[in-house]
């Protein structure tokens, strides 16, 4: 379980850093200024959606299509909420001028905020996808066997009751 959490944190962090690198280095977008909030929330939505599609059970797995779609939708919503929280309450000054990513508050820098958001979402999605342990699988198998044997017993009990009713009917008719 801890391994899955670490994998999700690393994978999400890398994904968030990649999106931030495209925005900062490729497009030259910063979240400061008048239009910065719009770009911040759009970037958070894209990052949350991509994180939901890739982490946990990815979209390209045979059984992961619906699950990945749901994670992408809720990842978008959670990322928007996380960006709001970072911009509203995380008043931490960060200096990323060495990476040519600017300096300012945490919520104002894509290179700082997007990897954090994606890492947290990736950790959640990987934890959600943790397979059951061997003990849980054995207990689940025993529970299914017990349930199936109970079903047989119930049907046996029902058949016995029907037989008792059939035997009692001729006795009533005789009287």
PyMOL commands that set and color helices and strands:
alter all, ss='L'
color gray80, all
select helices_A, chain A and resi 2-26+36-54+65-89+97-99+106-108+110-128+134-174
alter helices_A, ss='H'
color red, helices_A
select strands_A, chain A and resi 93-95+103-105
alter strands_A, ss='S'
color yellow, strands_A
deselect
rebuild
show_as cartoon
